[in-house]
Amino acid sequence: MVGKLKGPELIGKAYQDRAPALLESVEAREKILLKHSSKLAIKSLIMRQFIDGVVLIKDMVIEGAQMVRIPVIGHSVAVVWALLVYFPSQFKKNQ
């Protein structure tokens, strides 16, 4: 996981207008977390970069979940790194 899991009220109007699905998605995730956080923590991997710049760290963490610190700075760079480096390496490892 990389991204905002909590705090839909903190999403700025510009982001809401440009990407309304983001607001809906974070609202849905927050409801799921409130209801099932302990179950999700067991199954979740939180990928956290050193500095995000877009999403607050507290809004991307599930208490009790496994956390992996990834060696990048920046939100977009973290998403790209996860898709192109981390996930392919995990896929190869599990084959």
QUITASUL-V749314 format. One line per field, one symbol per residue. ss: DSSP state (a for helix, b for strand, c for the rest). burial: + if it has 24 or more other ideal C-beta (glycine too) atoms within 12 Angstrom, else -. Layout:
ss: ???
burial: ???
This chain:
ss: cccccccaaaccaaaaaacaaaaaaaaaaaaaaaaaaaaaaaacbbbbbbbcccccaaaccccccbbbbbbbbcaaaaaaaaaaaaaaaaaaacc
burial: ++++++-+--+----------++--+--++--+------+---+-++++--+-++-+-++++-----+-+-+--+--++-++---+---------
